[in-house]
Structure formats: structure tokens, C-alpha cells
Amino acid sequence: MDRQTCSDMGAHPPHYTQGSVECIEAIEAALGKEQFRGYLRGNILKYLWRYPIKNGSEDLEKAHWYLHILIIAEGGARHAD
């Protein structure tokens, strides 16, 4: 995972970082390639499912963030448009 990409997407809050390791990186390392991709897909679905009844566009932004990380995991572009 590209740490700069996470920062660019606005996901670099201190409560998700311990030392120089971000939570998403620790999850990726713990789960391995396929399970990590499943984790990302699950979060995308969760935020798309609940956005109309919970946090609206904030949940859409979170789904977008996880989708961007999934694209990176699949070897895609490093920067979102």
C-alpha cells in the first residue's frame, strides 16, 4: 500500500497511526492479499449500503476511499481523479 496515497485521500488521522504504521497497513499485513481484498470489498459494500440512512455523502467518501485502496491493491492507478 502506498502511504502517500492514504494521506492524499485524507485518511491520515493520528488515531489510525501508531509510530510510522497506519492501521490499514497493519490489517493488510495481518490478512494477506486475498483476505485484505475481501476486507476492502466488505467495507465498500457496508458504506454504500448505509449511506442513504446514516451519514450520506460522508459514507460515500469512505466507500470511495476503500475502493481507491482496492484499486491500488489490484495494481491500478496510484492517484484518484
HTML snippet that shows the backbone in 3Dmol.js (N, CA, C, O; Angstrom):
<script src="https://3Dmol.org/build/3Dmol-min.js"></script>
<div id="view" style="width:600px;height:400px;position:relative"></div>
<script>
const pdb = `
ATOM      1  N   MET A   1       0.842  -1.178   0.000  1.00  0.00           N
ATOM      2  CA  MET A   1       0.000   0.000   0.000  1.00  0.00           C
ATOM      3  C   MET A   1       0.882   1.233   0.000  1.00  0.00           C
ATOM      4  O   MET A   1       1.933   1.255   0.640  1.00  0.00           O
ATOM      5  N   ASP A   2       0.468   2.222  -0.693  1.00  0.00           N
ATOM      6  CA  ASP A   2       1.214   3.470  -0.813  1.00  0.00           C
ATOM      7  C   ASP A   2       0.750   4.430   0.279  1.00  0.00           C
ATOM      8  O   ASP A   2      -0.381   4.915   0.237  1.00  0.00           O
ATOM      9  N   ARG A   3       1.612   4.709   1.255  1.00  0.00           N
ATOM     10  CA  ARG A   3       1.234   5.590   2.373  1.00  0.00           C
ATOM     11  C   ARG A   3       0.855   6.982   1.901  1.00  0.00           C
ATOM     12  O   ARG A   3      -0.059   7.595   2.453  1.00  0.00           O
ATOM     13  N   GLN A   4       1.542   7.488   0.891  1.00  0.00           N
ATOM     14  CA  GLN A   4       1.232   8.826   0.385  1.00  0.00           C
ATOM     15  C   GLN A   4      -0.186   8.869  -0.157  1.00  0.00           C
ATOM     16  O   GLN A   4      -0.884   9.871   0.002  1.00  0.00           O
ATOM     17  N   THR A   5      -0.618   7.785  -0.798  1.00  0.00           N
ATOM     18  CA  THR A   5      -1.979   7.735  -1.326  1.00  0.00           C
ATOM     19  C   THR A   5      -2.988   7.862  -0.197  1.00  0.00           C
ATOM     20  O   THR A   5      -3.969   8.595  -0.322  1.00  0.00           O
ATOM     21  N   CYS A   6      -2.759   7.160   0.901  1.00  0.00           N
ATOM     22  CA  CYS A   6      -3.667   7.262   2.049  1.00  0.00           C
ATOM     23  C   CYS A   6      -3.731   8.696   2.535  1.00  0.00           C
ATOM     24  O   CYS A   6      -4.811   9.212   2.821  1.00  0.00           O
ATOM     25  N   SER A   7      -2.590   9.332   2.629  1.00  0.00           N
ATOM     26  CA  SER A   7      -2.543  10.719   3.083  1.00  0.00           C
ATOM     27  C   SER A   7      -3.255  11.637   2.097  1.00  0.00           C
ATOM     28  O   SER A   7      -3.993  12.536   2.500  1.00  0.00           O
ATOM     29  N   ASP A   8      -3.036  11.410   0.810  1.00  0.00           N
ATOM     30  CA  ASP A   8      -3.681  12.221  -0.219  1.00  0.00           C
ATOM     31  C   ASP A   8      -5.201  12.121  -0.141  1.00  0.00           C
ATOM     32  O   ASP A   8      -5.902  13.095  -0.418  1.00  0.00           O
ATOM     33  N   MET A   9      -5.710  10.961   0.231  1.00  0.00           N
ATOM     34  CA  MET A   9      -7.143  10.743   0.283  1.00  0.00           C
ATOM     35  C   MET A   9      -7.734  11.237   1.604  1.00  0.00           C
ATOM     36  O   MET A   9      -8.925  11.053   1.856  1.00  0.00           O
ATOM     37  N   GLY A  10      -6.920  11.855   2.437  1.00  0.00           N
ATOM     38  CA  GLY A  10      -7.431  12.410   3.685  1.00  0.00           C
ATOM     39  C   GLY A  10      -7.590  11.399   4.791  1.00  0.00           C
ATOM     40  O   GLY A  10      -8.326  11.650   5.744  1.00  0.00           O
ATOM     41  N   ALA A  11      -6.928  10.270   4.699  1.00  0.00           N
ATOM     42  CA  ALA A  11      -7.070   9.213   5.707  1.00  0.00           C
ATOM     43  C   ALA A  11      -5.773   9.037   6.474  1.00  0.00           C
ATOM     44  O   ALA A  11      -5.165   7.967   6.441  1.00  0.00           O
ATOM     45  N   HIS A  12      -5.358  10.069   7.152  1.00  0.00           N
ATOM     46  CA  HIS A  12      -4.103  10.003   7.891  1.00  0.00           C
ATOM     47  C   HIS A  12      -4.290  10.564   9.299  1.00  0.00           C
ATOM     48  O   HIS A  12      -3.397  11.229   9.825  1.00  0.00           O
ATOM     49  N   PRO A  13      -5.461  10.298   9.920  1.00  0.00           N
ATOM     50  CA  PRO A  13      -5.667  10.841  11.261  1.00  0.00           C
ATOM     51  C   PRO A  13      -4.774  10.124  12.268  1.00  0.00           C
ATOM     52  O   PRO A  13      -4.487   8.938  12.103  1.00  0.00           O
ATOM     53  N   PRO A  14      -4.335  10.822  13.297  1.00  0.00           N
ATOM     54  CA  PRO A  14      -3.407  10.227  14.258  1.00  0.00           C
ATOM     55  C   PRO A  14      -3.959   9.008  14.990  1.00  0.00           C
ATOM     56  O   PRO A  14      -3.186   8.141  15.397  1.00  0.00           O
ATOM     57  N   HIS A  15      -5.270   8.923  15.165  1.00  0.00           N
ATOM     58  CA  HIS A  15      -5.817   7.773  15.881  1.00  0.00           C
ATOM     59  C   HIS A  15      -5.797   6.488  15.054  1.00  0.00           C
ATOM     60  O   HIS A  15      -6.131   5.422  15.571  1.00  0.00           O
ATOM     61  N   TYR A  16      -5.411   6.570  13.774  1.00  0.00           N
ATOM     62  CA  TYR A  16      -5.237   5.384  12.943  1.00  0.00           C
ATOM     63  C   TYR A  16      -3.773   5.090  12.668  1.00  0.00           C
ATOM     64  O   TYR A  16      -3.458   4.285  11.791  1.00  0.00           O
ATOM     65  N   THR A  17      -2.884   5.724  13.399  1.00  0.00           N
ATOM     66  CA  THR A  17      -1.453   5.539  13.199  1.00  0.00           C
ATOM     67  C   THR A  17      -0.774   5.280  14.540  1.00  0.00           C
ATOM     68  O   THR A  17      -1.036   5.966  15.527  1.00  0.00           O
ATOM     69  N   GLN A  18       0.099   4.282  14.555  1.00  0.00           N
ATOM     70  CA  GLN A  18       0.939   4.028  15.725  1.00  0.00           C
ATOM     71  C   GLN A  18       2.378   4.023  15.241  1.00  0.00           C
ATOM     72  O   GLN A  18       2.778   3.145  14.478  1.00  0.00           O
ATOM     73  N   GLY A  19       3.149   4.994  15.681  1.00  0.00           N
ATOM     74  CA  GLY A  19       4.501   5.139  15.147  1.00  0.00           C
ATOM     75  C   GLY A  19       4.416   5.518  13.686  1.00  0.00           C
ATOM     76  O   GLY A  19       3.777   6.507  13.328  1.00  0.00           O
ATOM     77  N   SER A  20       5.055   4.737  12.851  1.00  0.00           N
ATOM     78  CA  SER A  20       5.017   5.007  11.412  1.00  0.00           C
ATOM     79  C   SER A  20       4.089   4.055  10.674  1.00  0.00           C
ATOM     80  O   SER A  20       4.066   4.052   9.443  1.00  0.00           O
ATOM     81  N   VAL A  21       3.321   3.243  11.405  1.00  0.00           N
ATOM     82  CA  VAL A  21       2.449   2.243  10.788  1.00  0.00           C
ATOM     83  C   VAL A  21       0.999   2.687  10.895  1.00  0.00           C
ATOM     84  O   VAL A  21       0.506   3.000  11.978  1.00  0.00           O
ATOM     85  N   GLU A  22       0.329   2.709   9.754  1.00  0.00           N
ATOM     86  CA  GLU A  22      -1.096   3.023   9.742  1.00  0.00           C
ATOM     87  C   GLU A  22      -1.897   1.741   9.925  1.00  0.00           C
ATOM     88  O   GLU A  22      -1.456   0.662   9.529  1.00  0.00           O
ATOM     89  N   CYS A  23      -3.049   1.863  10.513  1.00  0.00           N
ATOM     90  CA  CYS A  23      -3.917   0.724  10.785  1.00  0.00           C
ATOM     91  C   CYS A  23      -4.193  -0.093   9.522  1.00  0.00           C
ATOM     92  O   CYS A  23      -4.133  -1.322   9.558  1.00  0.00           O
ATOM     93  N   ILE A  24      -4.490   0.568   8.424  1.00  0.00           N
ATOM     94  CA  ILE A  24      -4.805  -0.143   7.176  1.00  0.00           C
ATOM     95  C   ILE A  24      -3.623  -0.987   6.717  1.00  0.00           C
ATOM     96  O   ILE A  24      -3.816  -2.062   6.150  1.00  0.00           O
ATOM     97  N   GLU A  25      -2.403  -0.514   6.954  1.00  0.00           N
ATOM     98  CA  GLU A  25      -1.207  -1.283   6.588  1.00  0.00           C
ATOM     99  C   GLU A  25      -1.057  -2.508   7.487  1.00  0.00           C
ATOM    100  O   GLU A  25      -0.674  -3.579   7.015  1.00  0.00           O
ATOM    101  N   ALA A  26      -1.357  -2.357   8.781  1.00  0.00           N
ATOM    102  CA  ALA A  26      -1.283  -3.489   9.701  1.00  0.00           C
ATOM    103  C   ALA A  26      -2.335  -4.539   9.332  1.00  0.00           C
ATOM    104  O   ALA A  26      -2.063  -5.738   9.388  1.00  0.00           O
ATOM    105  N   ILE A  27      -3.522  -4.092   8.959  1.00  0.00           N
ATOM    106  CA  ILE A  27      -4.574  -5.025   8.536  1.00  0.00           C
ATOM    107  C   ILE A  27      -4.130  -5.776   7.289  1.00  0.00           C
ATOM    108  O   ILE A  27      -4.291  -6.994   7.206  1.00  0.00           O
ATOM    109  N   GLU A  28      -3.579  -5.066   6.332  1.00  0.00           N
ATOM    110  CA  GLU A  28      -3.103  -5.706   5.102  1.00  0.00           C
ATOM    111  C   GLU A  28      -2.037  -6.759   5.417  1.00  0.00           C
ATOM    112  O   GLU A  28      -2.087  -7.865   4.880  1.00  0.00           O
ATOM    113  N   ALA A  29      -1.084  -6.431   6.274  1.00  0.00           N
ATOM    114  CA  ALA A  29      -0.014  -7.362   6.621  1.00  0.00           C
ATOM    115  C   ALA A  29      -0.554  -8.586   7.361  1.00  0.00           C
ATOM    116  O   ALA A  29      -0.081  -9.701   7.142  1.00  0.00           O
ATOM    117  N   ALA A  30      -1.535  -8.386   8.229  1.00  0.00           N
ATOM    118  CA  ALA A  30      -2.087  -9.482   9.017  1.00  0.00           C
ATOM    119  C   ALA A  30      -2.957 -10.426   8.194  1.00  0.00           C
ATOM    120  O   ALA A  30      -2.980 -11.632   8.441  1.00  0.00           O
ATOM    121  N   LEU A  31      -3.674  -9.873   7.214  1.00  0.00           N
ATOM    122  CA  LEU A  31      -4.644 -10.681   6.471  1.00  0.00           C
ATOM    123  C   LEU A  31      -4.068 -11.378   5.247  1.00  0.00           C
ATOM    124  O   LEU A  31      -4.535 -12.458   4.884  1.00  0.00           O
ATOM    125  N   GLY A  32      -3.094 -10.804   4.619  1.00  0.00           N
ATOM    126  CA  GLY A  32      -2.620 -11.345   3.355  1.00  0.00           C
ATOM    127  C   GLY A  32      -3.448 -10.804   2.202  1.00  0.00           C
ATOM    128  O   GLY A  32      -4.472 -10.153   2.405  1.00  0.00           O
ATOM    129  N   LYS A  33      -2.996 -11.079   1.007  1.00  0.00           N
ATOM    130  CA  LYS A  33      -3.530 -10.468  -0.208  1.00  0.00           C
ATOM    131  C   LYS A  33      -5.037 -10.684  -0.413  1.00  0.00           C
ATOM    132  O   LYS A  33      -5.786  -9.716  -0.540  1.00  0.00           O
ATOM    133  N   GLU A  34      -5.471 -11.913  -0.444  1.00  0.00           N
ATOM    134  CA  GLU A  34      -6.882 -12.191  -0.759  1.00  0.00           C
ATOM    135  C   GLU A  34      -7.826 -11.754   0.349  1.00  0.00           C
ATOM    136  O   GLU A  34      -8.873 -11.168   0.073  1.00  0.00           O
ATOM    137  N   GLN A  35      -7.474 -12.028   1.586  1.00  0.00           N
ATOM    138  CA  GLN A  35      -8.338 -11.614   2.693  1.00  0.00           C
ATOM    139  C   GLN A  35      -8.408 -10.101   2.799  1.00  0.00           C
ATOM    140  O   GLN A  35      -9.464  -9.555   3.119  1.00  0.00           O
ATOM    141  N   PHE A  36      -7.302  -9.411   2.535  1.00  0.00           N
ATOM    142  CA  PHE A  36      -7.307  -7.953   2.572  1.00  0.00           C
ATOM    143  C   PHE A  36      -8.239  -7.393   1.511  1.00  0.00           C
ATOM    144  O   PHE A  36      -8.983  -6.448   1.774  1.00  0.00           O
ATOM    145  N   ARG A  37      -8.206  -7.963   0.327  1.00  0.00           N
ATOM    146  CA  ARG A  37      -9.119  -7.508  -0.730  1.00  0.00           C
ATOM    147  C   ARG A  37     -10.572  -7.747  -0.335  1.00  0.00           C
ATOM    148  O   ARG A  37     -11.434  -6.913  -0.614  1.00  0.00           O
ATOM    149  N   GLY A  38     -10.851  -8.868   0.305  1.00  0.00           N
ATOM    150  CA  GLY A  38     -12.199  -9.134   0.797  1.00  0.00           C
ATOM    151  C   GLY A  38     -12.621  -8.128   1.860  1.00  0.00           C
ATOM    152  O   GLY A  38     -13.767  -7.681   1.886  1.00  0.00           O
ATOM    153  N   TYR A  39     -11.686  -7.779   2.734  1.00  0.00           N
ATOM    154  CA  TYR A  39     -11.938  -6.763   3.758  1.00  0.00           C
ATOM    155  C   TYR A  39     -12.304  -5.430   3.108  1.00  0.00           C
ATOM    156  O   TYR A  39     -13.251  -4.765   3.528  1.00  0.00           O
ATOM    157  N   LEU A  40     -11.555  -5.049   2.090  1.00  0.00           N
ATOM    158  CA  LEU A  40     -11.835  -3.794   1.385  1.00  0.00           C
ATOM    159  C   LEU A  40     -13.205  -3.844   0.714  1.00  0.00           C
ATOM    160  O   LEU A  40     -13.983  -2.896   0.821  1.00  0.00           O
ATOM    161  N   ARG A  41     -13.504  -4.946   0.024  1.00  0.00           N
ATOM    162  CA  ARG A  41     -14.814  -5.081  -0.640  1.00  0.00           C
ATOM    163  C   ARG A  41     -15.952  -5.005   0.380  1.00  0.00           C
ATOM    164  O   ARG A  41     -16.979  -4.377   0.125  1.00  0.00           O
ATOM    165  N   GLY A  42     -15.764  -5.648   1.533  1.00  0.00           N
ATOM    166  CA  GLY A  42     -16.789  -5.608   2.570  1.00  0.00           C
ATOM    167  C   GLY A  42     -17.045  -4.200   3.074  1.00  0.00           C
ATOM    168  O   GLY A  42     -18.194  -3.810   3.282  1.00  0.00           O
ATOM    169  N   ASN A  43     -15.987  -3.443   3.270  1.00  0.00           N
ATOM    170  CA  ASN A  43     -16.156  -2.055   3.720  1.00  0.00           C
ATOM    171  C   ASN A  43     -16.811  -1.194   2.656  1.00  0.00           C
ATOM    172  O   ASN A  43     -17.632  -0.335   2.977  1.00  0.00           O
ATOM    173  N   ILE A  44     -16.467  -1.408   1.406  1.00  0.00           N
ATOM    174  CA  ILE A  44     -17.112  -0.667   0.309  1.00  0.00           C
ATOM    175  C   ILE A  44     -18.621  -0.923   0.342  1.00  0.00           C
ATOM    176  O   ILE A  44     -19.422   0.011   0.291  1.00  0.00           O
ATOM    177  N   LEU A  45     -18.993  -2.200   0.428  1.00  0.00           N
ATOM    178  CA  LEU A  45     -20.417  -2.554   0.458  1.00  0.00           C
ATOM    179  C   LEU A  45     -21.124  -1.966   1.678  1.00  0.00           C
ATOM    180  O   LEU A  45     -22.242  -1.462   1.572  1.00  0.00           O
ATOM    181  N   LYS A  46     -20.463  -2.033   2.836  1.00  0.00           N
ATOM    182  CA  LYS A  46     -21.062  -1.500   4.070  1.00  0.00           C
ATOM    183  C   LYS A  46     -21.395  -0.023   3.915  1.00  0.00           C
ATOM    184  O   LYS A  46     -22.509   0.398   4.228  1.00  0.00           O
ATOM    185  N   TYR A  47     -20.445   0.762   3.438  1.00  0.00           N
ATOM    186  CA  TYR A  47     -20.673   2.207   3.334  1.00  0.00           C
ATOM    187  C   TYR A  47     -21.683   2.554   2.247  1.00  0.00           C
ATOM    188  O   TYR A  47     -22.448   3.506   2.401  1.00  0.00           O
ATOM    189  N   LEU A  48     -21.696   1.799   1.151  1.00  0.00           N
ATOM    190  CA  LEU A  48     -22.709   2.039   0.121  1.00  0.00           C
ATOM    191  C   LEU A  48     -24.103   1.654   0.621  1.00  0.00           C
ATOM    192  O   LEU A  48     -25.092   2.307   0.288  1.00  0.00           O
ATOM    193  N   TRP A  49     -24.172   0.602   1.410  1.00  0.00           N
ATOM    194  CA  TRP A  49     -25.444   0.123   1.939  1.00  0.00           C
ATOM    195  C   TRP A  49     -26.091   1.139   2.874  1.00  0.00           C
ATOM    196  O   TRP A  49     -27.296   1.379   2.813  1.00  0.00           O
ATOM    197  N   ARG A  50     -25.268   1.732   3.744  1.00  0.00           N
ATOM    198  CA  ARG A  50     -25.841   2.562   4.799  1.00  0.00           C
ATOM    199  C   ARG A  50     -25.924   4.048   4.480  1.00  0.00           C
ATOM    200  O   ARG A  50     -26.563   4.797   5.219  1.00  0.00           O
ATOM    201  N   TYR A  51     -25.286   4.496   3.384  1.00  0.00           N
ATOM    202  CA  TYR A  51     -25.201   5.945   3.168  1.00  0.00           C
ATOM    203  C   TYR A  51     -26.547   6.664   3.119  1.00  0.00           C
ATOM    204  O   TYR A  51     -26.639   7.787   3.614  1.00  0.00           O
ATOM    205  N   PRO A  52     -27.605   6.067   2.540  1.00  0.00           N
ATOM    206  CA  PRO A  52     -28.851   6.839   2.481  1.00  0.00           C
ATOM    207  C   PRO A  52     -29.516   7.051   3.844  1.00  0.00           C
ATOM    208  O   PRO A  52     -30.308   7.979   4.011  1.00  0.00           O
ATOM    209  N   ILE A  53     -29.196   6.190   4.819  1.00  0.00           N
ATOM    210  CA  ILE A  53     -29.907   6.271   6.095  1.00  0.00           C
ATOM    211  C   ILE A  53     -29.016   6.671   7.264  1.00  0.00           C
ATOM    212  O   ILE A  53     -29.507   6.850   8.378  1.00  0.00           O
ATOM    213  N   LYS A  54     -27.714   6.813   7.028  1.00  0.00           N
ATOM    214  CA  LYS A  54     -26.851   7.162   8.150  1.00  0.00           C
ATOM    215  C   LYS A  54     -26.088   8.462   7.902  1.00  0.00           C
ATOM    216  O   LYS A  54     -26.498   9.515   8.391  1.00  0.00           O
ATOM    217  N   ASN A  55     -24.984   8.406   7.150  1.00  0.00           N
ATOM    218  CA  ASN A  55     -24.103   9.565   7.039  1.00  0.00           C
ATOM    219  C   ASN A  55     -24.034  10.197   5.651  1.00  0.00           C
ATOM    220  O   ASN A  55     -23.183  11.052   5.407  1.00  0.00           O
ATOM    221  N   GLY A  56     -24.899   9.798   4.759  1.00  0.00           N
ATOM    222  CA  GLY A  56     -24.959  10.426   3.441  1.00  0.00           C
ATOM    223  C   GLY A  56     -23.633  10.449   2.714  1.00  0.00           C
ATOM    224  O   GLY A  56     -22.971   9.420   2.576  1.00  0.00           O
ATOM    225  N   SER A  57     -23.248  11.625   2.251  1.00  0.00           N
ATOM    226  CA  SER A  57     -22.046  11.752   1.427  1.00  0.00           C
ATOM    227  C   SER A  57     -20.766  11.365   2.169  1.00  0.00           C
ATOM    228  O   SER A  57     -19.788  10.963   1.540  1.00  0.00           O
ATOM    229  N   GLU A  58     -20.762  11.482   3.493  1.00  0.00           N
ATOM    230  CA  GLU A  58     -19.585  11.044   4.255  1.00  0.00           C
ATOM    231  C   GLU A  58     -19.338   9.548   4.051  1.00  0.00           C
ATOM    232  O   GLU A  58     -18.195   9.125   3.877  1.00  0.00           O
ATOM    233  N   ASP A  59     -20.404   8.750   4.071  1.00  0.00           N
ATOM    234  CA  ASP A  59     -20.253   7.319   3.819  1.00  0.00           C
ATOM    235  C   ASP A  59     -19.849   7.046   2.370  1.00  0.00           C
ATOM    236  O   ASP A  59     -19.099   6.106   2.108  1.00  0.00           O
ATOM    237  N   LEU A  60     -20.330   7.844   1.440  1.00  0.00           N
ATOM    238  CA  LEU A  60     -19.896   7.682   0.045  1.00  0.00           C
ATOM    239  C   LEU A  60     -18.405   7.975  -0.093  1.00  0.00           C
ATOM    240  O   LEU A  60     -17.707   7.299  -0.850  1.00  0.00           O
ATOM    241  N   GLU A  61     -17.916   8.973   0.629  1.00  0.00           N
ATOM    242  CA  GLU A  61     -16.478   9.275   0.616  1.00  0.00           C
ATOM    243  C   GLU A  61     -15.672   8.115   1.194  1.00  0.00           C
ATOM    244  O   GLU A  61     -14.605   7.780   0.680  1.00  0.00           O
ATOM    245  N   LYS A  62     -16.179   7.506   2.255  1.00  0.00           N
ATOM    246  CA  LYS A  62     -15.486   6.361   2.846  1.00  0.00           C
ATOM    247  C   LYS A  62     -15.475   5.180   1.874  1.00  0.00           C
ATOM    248  O   LYS A  62     -14.455   4.506   1.734  1.00  0.00           O
ATOM    249  N   ALA A  63     -16.591   4.928   1.207  1.00  0.00           N
ATOM    250  CA  ALA A  63     -16.634   3.861   0.201  1.00  0.00           C
ATOM    251  C   ALA A  63     -15.635   4.153  -0.910  1.00  0.00           C
ATOM    252  O   ALA A  63     -14.944   3.251  -1.384  1.00  0.00           O
ATOM    253  N   HIS A  64     -15.559   5.400  -1.317  1.00  0.00           N
ATOM    254  CA  HIS A  64     -14.610   5.818  -2.359  1.00  0.00           C
ATOM    255  C   HIS A  64     -13.183   5.572  -1.913  1.00  0.00           C
ATOM    256  O   HIS A  64     -12.360   5.108  -2.702  1.00  0.00           O
ATOM    257  N   TRP A  65     -12.873   5.877  -0.652  1.00  0.00           N
ATOM    258  CA  TRP A  65     -11.529   5.672  -0.121  1.00  0.00           C
ATOM    259  C   TRP A  65     -11.149   4.195  -0.170  1.00  0.00           C
ATOM    260  O   TRP A  65     -10.063   3.841  -0.628  1.00  0.00           O
ATOM    261  N   TYR A  66     -12.060   3.329   0.311  1.00  0.00           N
ATOM    262  CA  TYR A  66     -11.779   1.892   0.287  1.00  0.00           C
ATOM    263  C   TYR A  66     -11.682   1.371  -1.145  1.00  0.00           C
ATOM    264  O   TYR A  66     -10.864   0.495  -1.426  1.00  0.00           O
ATOM    265  N   LEU A  67     -12.493   1.887  -2.041  1.00  0.00           N
ATOM    266  CA  LEU A  67     -12.404   1.495  -3.447  1.00  0.00           C
ATOM    267  C   LEU A  67     -11.051   1.885  -4.023  1.00  0.00           C
ATOM    268  O   LEU A  67     -10.440   1.108  -4.757  1.00  0.00           O
ATOM    269  N   HIS A  68     -10.586   3.063  -3.700  1.00  0.00           N
ATOM    270  CA  HIS A  68      -9.278   3.513  -4.182  1.00  0.00           C
ATOM    271  C   HIS A  68      -8.168   2.590  -3.674  1.00  0.00           C
ATOM    272  O   HIS A  68      -7.259   2.245  -4.429  1.00  0.00           O
ATOM    273  N   ILE A  69      -8.233   2.189  -2.401  1.00  0.00           N
ATOM    274  CA  ILE A  69      -7.232   1.279  -1.845  1.00  0.00           C
ATOM    275  C   ILE A  69      -7.322  -0.077  -2.539  1.00  0.00           C
ATOM    276  O   ILE A  69      -6.294  -0.707  -2.788  1.00  0.00           O
ATOM    277  N   LEU A  70      -8.528  -0.534  -2.855  1.00  0.00           N
ATOM    278  CA  LEU A  70      -8.697  -1.797  -3.584  1.00  0.00           C
ATOM    279  C   LEU A  70      -8.080  -1.707  -4.976  1.00  0.00           C
ATOM    280  O   LEU A  70      -7.428  -2.648  -5.427  1.00  0.00           O
ATOM    281  N   ILE A  71      -8.278  -0.598  -5.646  1.00  0.00           N
ATOM    282  CA  ILE A  71      -7.681  -0.402  -6.974  1.00  0.00           C
ATOM    283  C   ILE A  71      -6.162  -0.485  -6.878  1.00  0.00           C
ATOM    284  O   ILE A  71      -5.520  -1.106  -7.725  1.00  0.00           O
ATOM    285  N   ILE A  72      -5.588   0.134  -5.860  1.00  0.00           N
ATOM    286  CA  ILE A  72      -4.146   0.062  -5.657  1.00  0.00           C
ATOM    287  C   ILE A  72      -3.726  -1.391  -5.404  1.00  0.00           C
ATOM    288  O   ILE A  72      -2.741  -1.866  -5.970  1.00  0.00           O
ATOM    289  N   ALA A  73      -4.478  -2.089  -4.551  1.00  0.00           N
ATOM    290  CA  ALA A  73      -4.164  -3.485  -4.236  1.00  0.00           C
ATOM    291  C   ALA A  73      -4.201  -4.365  -5.477  1.00  0.00           C
ATOM    292  O   ALA A  73      -3.475  -5.355  -5.564  1.00  0.00           O
ATOM    293  N   GLU A  74      -5.038  -4.007  -6.428  1.00  0.00           N
ATOM    294  CA  GLU A  74      -5.141  -4.753  -7.674  1.00  0.00           C
ATOM    295  C   GLU A  74      -4.084  -4.331  -8.695  1.00  0.00           C
ATOM    296  O   GLU A  74      -4.046  -4.843  -9.814  1.00  0.00           O
ATOM    297  N   GLY A  75      -3.241  -3.401  -8.299  1.00  0.00           N
ATOM    298  CA  GLY A  75      -2.171  -2.959  -9.204  1.00  0.00           C
ATOM    299  C   GLY A  75      -2.558  -1.801 -10.105  1.00  0.00           C
ATOM    300  O   GLY A  75      -1.903  -1.542 -11.115  1.00  0.00           O
ATOM    301  N   GLY A  76      -3.625  -1.109  -9.737  1.00  0.00           N
ATOM    302  CA  GLY A  76      -4.105   0.006 -10.553  1.00  0.00           C
ATOM    303  C   GLY A  76      -3.429   1.313 -10.235  1.00  0.00           C
ATOM    304  O   GLY A  76      -2.372   1.350  -9.606  1.00  0.00           O
ATOM    305  N   ALA A  77      -4.045   2.374 -10.672  1.00  0.00           N
ATOM    306  CA  ALA A  77      -3.514   3.742 -10.548  1.00  0.00           C
ATOM    307  C   ALA A  77      -3.264   4.103  -9.101  1.00  0.00           C
ATOM    308  O   ALA A  77      -3.976   3.651  -8.204  1.00  0.00           O
ATOM    309  N   ARG A  78      -2.250   4.918  -8.878  1.00  0.00           N
ATOM    310  CA  ARG A  78      -1.884   5.372  -7.531  1.00  0.00           C
ATOM    311  C   ARG A  78      -2.641   6.610  -7.106  1.00  0.00           C
ATOM    312  O   ARG A  78      -2.703   6.898  -5.911  1.00  0.00           O
ATOM    313  N   HIS A  79      -3.219   7.356  -8.033  1.00  0.00           N
ATOM    314  CA  HIS A  79      -3.905   8.610  -7.688  1.00  0.00           C
ATOM    315  C   HIS A  79      -5.309   8.595  -8.269  1.00  0.00           C
ATOM    316  O   HIS A  79      -5.507   8.235  -9.429  1.00  0.00           O
ATOM    317  N   ALA A  80      -6.272   8.985  -7.464  1.00  0.00           N
ATOM    318  CA  ALA A  80      -7.656   9.079  -7.920  1.00  0.00           C
ATOM    319  C   ALA A  80      -7.860  10.382  -8.661  1.00  0.00           C
ATOM    320  O   ALA A  80      -7.189  11.378  -8.394  1.00  0.00           O
ATOM    321  N   ASP A  81      -8.800  10.363  -9.600  1.00  0.00           N
ATOM    322  CA  ASP A  81      -9.144  11.592 -10.342  1.00  0.00           C
ATOM    323  C   ASP A  81     -10.037  12.466  -9.514  1.00  0.00           C
ATOM    324  O   ASP A  81     -10.435  13.542  -9.961  1.00  0.00           O
TER     325      ASP A  81
END
`;
const viewer = $3Dmol.createViewer("view");
viewer.addModel(pdb, "pdb");
viewer.setStyle({}, {cartoon: {color: "spectrum"}});
viewer.zoomTo();
viewer.render();
</script>
